[in-house]
Amino acid sequence: MGGRRGADAGVSRRTFVKAVGGAGIGFALYAYLPGGEKVAVAQVPGGTLDPAAIPKFTTPLVIPPVMARAGTIKQGSGPPVDYYEISLRQFRQQILPAGLPATTVWGYGALSSDSKQGVLLHHAPCPTIEAEHGRPVRVKWVNELVDGQGRYLPHLLTVDPTLHWANPPGGTAGRDSRPVFKRTPGPYTGPVPMVVHLHGAVGVGDESDGYPEAWFLPAATNLPSGYAARGTWYDFFAGKAKAGYGATWGPGYSVFQYPNPDRASTKWFHDHTLGMTRVNVYAGGAGFYLIRGGPDGDGAVRDRTTGKTAVLPGPAPSKTDGFPTTKRYYEIPVVIQDRAFNADGSLFYPDSRVFFDGIVRPYIPKGTFSPFWNPEFFGNALMVNGNTWPYLDVEQRRYRFRFLNGCQSRFLILDFQKIPGVKVWMIGNEGGFLALPVDLTSGHANRLLMGLAERADLIVDFTGVSAGRYVLRNVGPDEPFGGGEPSLPDEPGDFDVADPESTGLVMEFRVGPATSADLSTPGEDLQLPAVAALPAEQRSRKLALIELADVGADATGAKVEGPIEGALGVVHEGMAMEHEWMHPVTEDPGVGDTEVWEIHNTTADAHPIHLHQVAFEVVERQPLLLAGEEVVQPMVVVGEPTGPEPWESGVKDTVTSYPGQVTRLRAHFERPGQFVWHCHILEHEDNEMMRPFRIGPVQPGQPG
């Protein structure tokens, strides 16, 4: 195990901000291009392909088909289990418009189908898993990152081996550690570990949650001698899977089971390997997972004018549709991701810390800076359902869009203002239907803030929109988000918006006449199912978000201050005390307990905080006492608390924690096991802004 770094030289992010005299300084202010040219972040630097050279709105939106099911498993008691065999592969995909080169990516796809109509397609994003409330889903997740001869494929991107990461070269004794080096290492080029997390899963066993130390390498023919082929927790969880639901794990795969007791909702799955999530997800592995039915499903939505069951826009893709299809869909999942590209079509992701802030030394082991990790990354191209800036033909009627912010570090503010006559209602978030529909058009300027990994179930009504072409825009920033309002020509605000010619554009809607009568219920007439309140809490925990920085030097020898890691921690006697991944569990609710977690953000940025295993209520937010830009410690709350935003009603799995505030959430912990909570800015998550938490007692035989 590597030792804790930055203990002596590191300073808090707030101290750093105060020292340089401005809020927000330090993360993503400028970057260095090949040749040493320093550019402002407003230009959104990236690869050798200029986003201005990428044609906009020439590619039709890909609507993900339904994942092919391999079969059904009958149980002695209880409902049958839907069984899937899904692998992660490397392939080429036309992400950029036709005429530009294809891109090598990774993506999930089904290996087998129990019907002739099943779609056997590997894609990024991949086909959607359709699940039913209360009916388990079992997935054999296979790592197929090998070539045609069965030899392992190295990563598409630069892997930094100086983080606390999976570390296969460390062997059994050194896996899942921060290695110690005698000199600055090069990037890792060995076989790629993977483990899949179903984001938003409630009631899942810890063996099936995608624990970051339960990864596994592909069953390659040339695994290097001495490498660990699986993570620290893999064998322990394999035993639990065998005892719990009779599944056997083996080389290159694991088998997870999802009981699906939670409300009908939009979930998604992605890689969660320790210290590598940012690069594994950026390479393409992600997909939707929709739970339908149950007491809080579509059938529970009423038309308040008639009292009858409401009609939501549909259909959505079905397992019998095939792919591609000419069928018209009125319910569509939409994932927005940011990427950057090179002129040859390849993905661009920084291969040096120099890209972020010009720091060239001292790198580990002489200093505290990791040579390849970048504290954040903002792609200069937006990709929707696997294509840059696509278009969608829509009719003058209502649609249901399930949006997901799948970006690396970017908060989105979806802006429908440039679509005259459109009406937008938000009816659901991560945990399913809201308590009440939210009229974004009348009450929120037709805009919606989406933090990393948040989902939004929207009814978008094009009935009153004239035929023509309209662009959905993004008025979030091209840099870290700290709260506030966008600054526009006619609307002074708190931050500059995304580049209006690139990252400020999401996709185009091409509006035409309706081809049939729209029988769906208007958004204003929807009555959503009631949301049951969680039990009263037994205790509260005071937790902290912390960022550490140090002083390095650029190529000229000039001193440069920059971040070295983020951290989660606890508040002890008012002081924020950071903990790293390797430290013992500090959050340990009992089985059946309800707790309020008070998350104190001592940093200059907003952080999307995600808890595994549970769906929680957002209770309130309250300011912390500041001295200038610095959070005063010992910390003191000041002013009156404010309740959650209207779109945060119901239950969630991810919440935005704003700088200089305490965010309170209430969660009920039912299933025992070892899980994690973390910031969902992927670059933060991969470098210590993630912590294990345990529900119930230590399990016999679990890793230390």
C-alpha positions, 0 to 999 in steps of 0.5 A: 500500500502506498502512503498518504501523500500531500500531508505536509505540502498540501493546502486546502482548496480554499486556502489556495483560492484565498492565496491567489485572490479569486474564487474558482482559481486553480481548476481549469483556468488555462491549458497548454497545447502541443508546443507549449502555447497557453490558451484560455479555457474559454477556447475549450482546448482539446485534440487536433480536430477543431470542433468548428470543423465538425459539421453540426446537425447532419447525423440523425439521433441514434435511439438505443434499442433494447438489450437482447435477453439471453434467457429466463431463469425459473426460481423455486419461489419468487418471480422468474429472473431475466438473464443477460450475457453482456460484454465490453468490447473494442470496435470502431464507431461513426461518432463524427459525421459521415465523411470524417474518420470513425472512432475506436471506442468501447461499448457493451452489447449482448452476446446471445439472445433468446429470440430471433428479434434480439439485437446483438449490437455493441455500441456506445452507448449500448442498448437499453436494459428493460426491467420490471419492478420486482422482477430480478435481472441477472447479468453475466458481465464479460471483459472482452477487451482482447484482440482476435487472437485473444491477447489483451488490448491496452487502454485507448487512453493514458492510465496514471499508475501513481493514483490509488488504483486497481494496480494489476502489476502490483500482484495480489499483495499490491493490487488496489493500492497507491504504488511507491515509485523510485522515479516517475513512471510512464503510463500503464499499458497492460490489460484493462480491468473492469467492473460494472456499477448500476447507478441508482440500483436500490436494494442490490447486494454489495457483491452486485454493486460494482465495488471498485475493488471487485474488478477483473481482467479479461481472460486473455492468453497473454496476461503478464506473469505476476499480475493480479487478475482480479481485485481485492474483493472479487473472491469474497463477492464471488462466494456471496454470489454463489451462496446467494443466487447460485451464480459462478464467477470465473476468469474474465467475468462476474455475475450480478443480480439486481432485485429491482424493488425500487420505483419505476425510474431511469438508471444507467450503468457504467464502469467503476474500476478503482482509479480508472473510472474516468478513462474507462467511461470516457472510452465509451462503456455506458448504457440505460437501465429502465425499471417499469411498472409497480405501484409507482409506474406509468400506470399510477399517473392520473389525468387530474381533469378526468381522474382516469389513468393518464397517457404518457407519450409512447411508444419506447423501443421494444425488444421485438423492434430490431435495429435499425427500425423505421418505427416512430418513438415518442419516448426516447432516452438521451445521454449527453456526453462531452468528448474531444477528438483528433483529426484521425477520429480518435478520442482525445484525452489528456496524456499529461498534467501539463495540459491542465495547468502547465505543471511539469514538476515535481511529479511523484515521487519527488513531489505530490503531482501525478504526471498524467491525472488531470483534475478535471476535463471539459471536452470541446464537442458534445455527443448525444447518444453516441454522435456529435451534434445529431438531429431528431425529426419530431412532430407537433406533439408531445414527447417524453425524453429521459435525459442523462448528464453523462459528462466527465466534469461538466454541469449542463443547463439545458436551454429550450428558450430558442424553441418558440412555443415549446412547453417543457414539464419535468415529471421525474428524476433519478428516483422516478416520478417527482411529487409534483410536475414542474413547469419549466417553461412558465416557472424556470425560463425553460431551463434545467440544471443537470449535475453529473449523473443526474437524470431528468424525465421530461415531457416536451410539447412541440404542439405549438411550435412552428415547423422548422429547425430548432436547437436545444442549447446548453448555457452551463459553463465550460469550466467548473460550476459553482452555482449562480445564473448564466451570463447572457447578452440580455441577462447579466449573470454569475458565469460565462456560458459554454461556447455558443458555436460548440459546447453551447449546442446540444442537438437539433429538433426538426419539427414537422406536422403530426402524423397521427392524433396525439392522445397523450395527456398534457403536462399540466394535467398530470397527477403523479403518484405520491412519494412516500416519506422516509422514516425519521432519522436516528442520527445525523452525520457531519461530512466534508468535501475537501480539495488539496493543492500544492506548489509546482513549476511550469516549463519556465521554472515559474511557480504554479499552484494546482490541485493534487487530489480531492477528498471526502471526510468528516467534520470534527468539532467544526473542522473538516478532516479528510480521509482517503480511500484506504482509511477505515470506514467512518460511515457505518449506519445500522441495518434499518437505520435512517440518517441525515448526512450533512455534507459541508462543501469547503471547496470552490466548486459544486460537486455532484454527490452520489450514494450507492445502494440507497435513494435519498431525500434532499432535505435542505441547504444552508450557507456556511460562514465565510471570510472572503472566499474562505469557509471559516473553520470551525465551521458555522452555519448561518442564515436560514436553510432553503428547501430542495429545488422543485425538481429535487422532490421525490427521491434521488441518488445524486445531489449537487453540493454547492460551495460554501454550503451544507447540503442535508439529505435523508437516507434509509439503509436497509441492505447490509454490505460494503458500498461507496459514496463519491463525487461524480466528477469522474476525475475527482472520483478517481483521485480520492474523492470516494469513500467506502461506507458499510451498512451493518456489521463487518462481514465474516471473511471480508477483506481487511 
